Amino acid sequence: MLVSKPKVSFSRSIDASLRNRLFSAIQAATQIDGEGRVSWSLDDIDQYIAVLRDAFDFPDELSRRECGRIVWDGIIKARKAGKLTDSSVLREFQLITDQRLRERPVKFSMWSRLSYRPSAGEPDRLFSYGDVSMRLSGKLPRYMHIPEEEMSKLQPIPTKDKVGCGFFIATTHARNEANAADKIFGATEILHAIYNLALRPWNIMGSEQRPEATLLMGPYHFLYREGKPLHHKSTWYNQNFRDEHWNPTSSESRKVIASAKSIRRALSKLEEHPLKKPLSSCLLMMNDGMEAADMSRRTLRYWTALERLFQSDDETVPYDKLIRRSTYLDDPADLARAKLNRLRRIRNSYVHMGVTDNEHHQLTQYLADHVKAHLFYLLFNGDDFANHGEFIEMVDLPSDPSSLRRRRYAIDRRERMIETRRHRHD
């Protein structure tokens, strides 16, 4: 039986009227020279095309970066061919999509420095997530070596190679560089987030001026296609890299190595977890906060992680409800709720008025520990929830035992009414 190809379609995020106004604006602002090249002078073109990314739905097989590239390339090709219309743009998108999906997957690999110091002869620590293989290693394969003089000319981050620190190496099979980058960096971010959260101590002394993360990525990520380097044509770099934050200690390095087995188990649980999406989002927000040197940003990210755990995708809940849900195990809950309410006010002052507060370091530590405890409990014990909504239903119940008993009686009576039209046993 023939299976039809996945098709590109119009999304509901941008209506037809706005979509065609954007096509007309791009048409009017672009010119085609004698050699068939498209040019423009308005900066708005970049904005128009960026907005049009929301106007189309692409097959799930395509990665985020691939979809963004298809929108750009497809609109330029449709403009070269003539008038931008729904049919002309959709036709080009589908042609490029079909071409992308026909590409034969090949091996891609990536390496970056990692802020830990393996001892001499230390064996590699192996991990996998999805179809990405990853390892922490003290040495690079021969084909990945980059001469020192070439390393010193890299832009835009002027830095020297971190000699003595470990290497992070990842490999996968993908159709193209954009597809490979999405897969490799997606798995890499999850691994680092689990590692950093698992190793994260309660920071007593304060950390307003440096990250709390144990593992930091190096300044550059070097990609290879079938063993051939790609950094000559496109440079992947770490925007969060700061040279002054790189000072891994021997005790931290020992913890990184000793924790590999438990991290591997956490990755395995997450990969098949029914709550994979909210747990992954929460992990990434926590890691973003741990990597931040600014405490206001860290507080903001930790708070967002709390929201991802205790608020489902289709909800917008009031703060008091979110705080009540997230303190469902605290007894008494009033002190925990007072702490979170104080952090809520600090967070809102920063987001809505730009007011920073640097006197809440220990409260931020409390928030991180609070999220960490719930997240890892769910990761290792919450795989019997069918979905995120089931977990939310549980935490929405009253915390008082007598209230729960009354609720159970009410449910029993309601079931009897449905079955027998009487709420009583007799």
C-alpha positions in Angstrom: 0.0 0.0 0.0 1.3 3.4 -1.0 1.9 5.8 1.9 1.6 9.5 0.9 4.5 11.8 1.5 4.3 14.2 4.5 3.1 17.5 3.2 3.8 21.1 4.2 0.6 22.9 5.2 -0.6 26.3 6.4 -0.8 26.6 10.1 -3.5 28.4 12.2 -1.0 30.8 13.8 -1.0 33.2 10.8 -4.3 33.8 8.9 -4.4 33.9 5.1 -4.9 37.7 5.0 -1.8 38.5 7.0 0.2 35.8 5.2 -0.5 37.3 1.8 0.2 40.8 3.0 3.6 39.6 4.0 4.1 38.0 0.6 3.1 41.3 -1.1 5.5 43.3 1.2 8.4 41.0 0.3 7.5 41.1 -3.4 7.5 44.9 -3.4 10.8 45.3 -1.4 12.9 42.8 -3.4 14.6 43.1 -6.8 16.1 40.5 -9.2 19.3 41.4 -11.0 20.4 40.3 -14.4 21.9 37.1 -13.0 18.7 36.1 -11.3 19.9 37.0 -7.8 17.4 38.4 -5.2 18.4 41.5 -3.3 16.7 44.0 -0.9 17.6 47.1 1.1 15.0 46.9 3.8 15.8 45.3 7.2 12.1 44.5 7.4 12.6 41.5 5.0 14.3 39.5 7.7 11.4 40.2 10.1 8.8 39.3 7.5 10.4 36.0 6.7 10.9 35.2 10.4 7.2 35.8 11.0 6.3 33.6 8.1 7.9 30.6 9.9 4.8 30.5 12.0 2.6 30.4 8.9 3.5 26.8 8.0 3.5 23.3 9.5 6.2 20.9 8.5 6.6 17.2 8.8 7.8 16.0 12.2 10.8 14.3 10.6 12.3 17.8 9.9 14.3 19.5 12.7 13.7 23.0 13.9 16.7 24.4 12.1 15.8 22.6 8.9 12.3 24.2 8.9 13.7 27.7 9.4 16.1 27.2 6.5 13.4 25.9 4.2 11.3 29.0 4.8 14.2 31.2 3.8 15.2 29.2 0.8 11.7 28.5 -0.4 10.6 32.2 -0.3 13.8 33.3 -2.2 13.3 30.6 -4.8 9.6 31.4 -5.2 10.5 35.1 -5.6 13.1 34.3 -8.3 10.4 32.3 -10.2 7.9 35.1 -10.1 5.1 36.2 -7.9 4.9 35.2 -4.2 1.5 33.5 -3.7 0.2 30.7 -1.5 0.6 28.2 -4.2 4.1 29.3 -5.4 5.6 29.4 -1.9 3.9 26.1 -0.9 5.2 24.4 -4.0 8.8 25.5 -3.3 8.6 24.5 0.4 7.3 21.0 -0.6 10.1 20.5 -3.2 12.8 21.4 -0.7 11.1 19.3 2.0 11.0 16.3 -0.3 14.6 16.8 -1.2 15.6 17.0 2.5 13.7 13.8 3.4 15.3 11.9 0.6 18.8 12.8 1.8 20.8 9.7 3.0 21.7 9.9 6.7 25.4 10.0 7.2 27.6 10.2 10.3 28.1 13.5 12.0 30.2 14.1 15.1 31.0 17.1 17.4 33.5 17.8 20.1 33.9 20.6 22.6 36.0 21.1 25.8 34.3 20.4 29.1 35.1 21.9 32.5 36.5 18.9 34.3 40.0 17.4 34.5 40.2 13.6 33.9 43.2 11.9 35.4 45.8 10.2 33.1 44.5 6.9 31.7 40.9 7.6 32.8 38.5 5.5 30.7 35.8 7.3 28.7 32.4 7.7 30.2 29.7 6.6 27.7 26.1 7.9 27.4 23.3 7.8 24.8 20.1 9.7 24.4 17.8 9.2 21.4 20.1 8.2 18.6 23.0 10.4 19.8 26.0 8.7 21.4 28.0 10.8 23.8 31.2 10.4 25.8 33.4 12.2 28.2 37.0 11.6 27.3 40.6 12.7 28.0 41.6 12.5 24.4 40.3 13.2 20.9 40.2 10.9 17.9 43.0 11.7 15.4 40.6 13.1 12.7 39.3 15.7 15.2 42.6 17.3 16.0 42.8 21.0 15.1 46.2 22.7 14.9 46.9 25.3 17.6 47.5 28.1 15.1 44.1 27.4 13.5 42.5 27.4 16.9 43.9 30.8 17.8 42.3 32.4 14.7 38.7 31.3 15.6 36.0 34.0 15.8 34.1 35.5 17.6 35.4 34.3 21.0 39.1 35.0 21.4 40.4 32.3 23.7 43.1 29.6 24.0 42.3 25.9 24.0 41.6 24.6 27.6 44.5 22.2 27.8 44.1 19.6 30.5 40.3 19.8 30.6 38.2 16.9 29.3 36.5 16.5 25.9 32.9 16.1 25.2 32.3 14.0 22.0 28.9 13.3 20.4 28.0 11.3 17.3 24.8 10.6 15.4 23.5 10.0 11.9 21.6 12.8 10.2 20.6 14.0 6.8 22.4 17.3 6.9 24.3 19.7 9.2 21.1 21.5 10.5 19.5 18.1 11.3 22.7 16.9 13.0 23.0 20.1 15.0 19.5 19.9 16.4 19.9 16.2 17.3 23.4 16.6 18.8 22.8 19.8 20.7 19.4 18.6 21.9 20.9 15.5 23.5 23.9 17.4 24.8 21.8 20.0 26.6 19.8 17.3 28.3 22.9 15.4 29.5 24.5 18.5 30.9 21.3 19.6 32.6 20.9 16.2 34.4 24.6 16.2 35.3 24.6 19.8 36.6 21.4 19.4 38.6 22.5 16.0 40.1 25.8 17.5 41.2 24.4 20.8 42.3 25.1 21.5 46.1 23.4 24.0 48.3 25.7 27.0 47.7 26.2 28.5 51.2 28.7 31.3 50.3 26.7 32.9 47.5 27.2 32.9 43.8 26.1 36.2 42.4 29.1 36.6 40.1 29.7 33.1 38.8 27.6 30.1 37.5 26.5 27.4 39.8 26.9 24.7 37.1 29.7 22.1 37.6 30.0 21.3 33.9 30.5 24.1 31.5 30.9 23.8 27.7 33.9 25.2 26.0 33.9 28.2 23.7 33.5 26.3 20.4 31.7 23.2 19.2 33.4 21.6 16.2 31.2 19.6 13.8 32.4 16.9 11.3 30.6 15.2 8.5 31.9 11.7 7.8 35.1 12.7 9.5 35.6 16.0 7.6 35.6 19.3 9.5 32.8 21.8 9.0 34.1 24.7 11.0 35.7 26.3 8.0 32.3 27.1 6.5 30.2 27.6 9.7 31.3 28.2 13.3 29.2 26.9 16.2 30.1 28.7 19.4 28.9 28.9 23.0 27.4 32.3 23.6 27.5 31.8 27.4 31.2 31.0 27.5 33.2 33.2 29.9 36.9 32.4 30.3 36.9 33.6 33.9 34.4 31.0 35.0 36.6 28.1 33.9 38.4 26.7 36.9 37.4 23.1 37.5 38.6 21.6 40.8 39.8 18.1 41.3 36.9 17.3 43.7 34.4 18.4 41.1 36.1 16.3 38.5 36.0 13.2 40.7 32.2 13.8 41.2 31.7 14.0 37.5 33.4 10.7 36.9 31.8 8.9 39.8 28.3 10.0 38.9 28.4 8.7 35.3 26.4 5.5 36.2 23.5 7.4 37.9 23.4 10.0 35.1 23.2 7.2 32.5 20.2 5.7 34.4 18.5 9.1 34.5 18.9 9.5 30.7 17.4 6.1 30.2 14.4 6.9 32.4 13.8 10.3 30.7 13.9 8.9 27.2 10.8 6.7 27.7 9.1 8.8 30.3 5.4 9.7 29.8 6.3 13.2 31.3 9.3 13.6 29.1 8.3 16.9 27.6 7.7 18.9 30.9 10.6 17.2 32.7 12.9 18.0 29.8 11.8 21.7 29.7 12.2 21.9 33.5 15.8 20.4 33.2 16.8 22.9 30.5 15.4 25.9 32.5 17.3 24.7 35.6 20.5 24.3 33.6 20.1 27.8 32.1 19.8 29.2 35.6 22.8 27.2 36.9 24.9 28.5 34.0 23.9 32.1 34.6 26.3 34.4 36.5 23.5 36.9 37.1 21.3 36.0 40.1 18.2 37.8 38.8 18.3 35.7 35.6 19.0 32.6 37.7 15.9 33.2 39.8 13.8 33.8 36.7 14.9 30.5 35.1 14.4 28.5 38.4 10.9 30.0 38.7 10.1 29.0 35.1 11.2 25.5 35.9 8.8 25.5 38.8 6.0 26.5 36.4 6.9 23.8 33.9 6.5 21.1 36.6 3.3 22.4 38.2 1.4 23.8 35.2 0.4 21.9 32.1 0.9 23.1 28.6 -2.7 24.3 28.0 -3.0 26.1 31.4 -2.4 29.6 32.6 -2.8 29.4 36.4 -2.8 32.2 39.0 0.4 32.4 41.2 -1.4 31.3 44.3 -2.6 28.1 42.6 0.8 27.4 41.3 2.4 27.9 44.7 -0.3 25.8 46.4 0.3 22.9 43.9 4.1 23.1 44.4 3.8 22.9 48.2 1.4 20.0 48.3 3.9 18.0 50.4 5.0 20.7 52.8 3.6 20.4 56.3 3.0 23.0 57.5 2.9 24.7 54.1 2.6 28.4 55.2 6.4 29.0 55.5 7.1 27.3 52.1 4.4 29.4 50.5 5.8 32.6 52.1 9.2 31.8 50.6 7.8 31.2 47.2 5.6 34.3 47.4 8.6 36.4 48.2 10.4 35.0 45.2 7.4 35.6 43.1 7.4 39.3 44.0 11.2 39.5 43.3 10.7 37.7 39.9 7.8 40.0 38.9 9.7 43.2 39.8 12.6 42.0 37.6 10.3 40.9 34.6 7.9 43.8 34.7 9.9 46.7 36.0 13.5 45.8 35.6 14.2 46.0 39.3 17.0 43.7 40.5 17.3 42.3 44.0 20.6 40.8 45.1 19.6 40.0 48.7 17.8 36.7 48.1 20.6 34.2 47.4 19.5 31.7 50.0 15.9 31.9 48.8 17.0 31.1 45.3 19.0 28.2 46.7 15.8 27.0 48.4 13.8 27.3 45.1 16.5 25.3 43.2 16.5 22.6 45.8 12.6 22.5 45.9 12.5 22.0 42.1 15.3 19.5 42.1 13.6 17.3 44.7 10.2 17.2 42.8 11.9 16.8 39.4 14.1 13.8 40.3 11.2 12.2 42.2 9.0 12.4 39.1 11.8 11.2 36.8 12.5 8.0 38.8 9.0 7.4 40.3 6.5 9.1 38.0 6.4 6.8 35.0 3.0 5.4 36.0 1.3 8.8 35.3 -0.2 8.6 31.8 0.4 12.3 31.2 1.3 15.6 32.9 -2.4 16.2 33.5 -2.7 13.2 35.8 0.2 14.5 38.0 -1.5 17.9 38.1 -4.8 16.3 39.2 -2.9 14.6 42.1 -1.2 17.8 43.4 -4.5 19.8 43.1 -6.1 17.7 45.8 -6.2 19.0 49.3 -3.2 18.2 51.5 -5.2 17.7 54.7 -6.0 14.0 55.3 -9.5 14.6 56.6 -10.3 16.7 53.5 -9.0 13.8 51.3 -11.2 11.3 53.1 -14.2 13.5 52.6 -13.3 13.8 48.9 -13.0 10.0 48.6 -16.4 9.5 50.2 -17.9 12.1 47.8 -16.3 10.2 44.8 -17.7 6.9 46.1 -21.1 8.3 46.5 -21.0 9.9 43.0 -20.1 6.6 41.5 -23.0 4.8 43.3 -25.4 7.5 42.0 -24.2 6.9 38.5 -24.5 3.1 38.8 -27.7 2.8 41.0 -29.2 6.2 41.2 -28.7 6.0 45.0 -25.7 7.3 46.9 -26.2 4.8 49.8 -25.1 1.2 50.1 -28.5 0.1 51.5 
